[in-house]
Amino acid sequence: MDRKIDTSAQFIEFYKKKGDYLVSLSENHFKNIEYRKCLELLNEAYGMYKKGNYIELAENTKQKFMEIKEKYFKKNTG
């Protein structure tokens, strides 16, 4: 008789911790003017928060991503 262990709470906690870690890492890259790497990390963090169902953190991370993208990666028009 196989017993399944419910690890979902542990995974949710892992996704949150991983997301937090990626956000703090992205802040270091931002301070070092490594904006592309910063965006990569924020994108990963967003994914982690979504997996863990941390909707508000995911949205905040997405907002940060968009602000940095718009400010530092503007397309030159004309």
Protein Blocks (a to p, Z undefined) as FASTA:
>chain_A
ZZdddfklmmmmmmmmmmmmmmmmmmmmmmnopaklmmmmmmmmmmmmmmnopaklmmmm
mmmmmmmmmmmmccceZZ
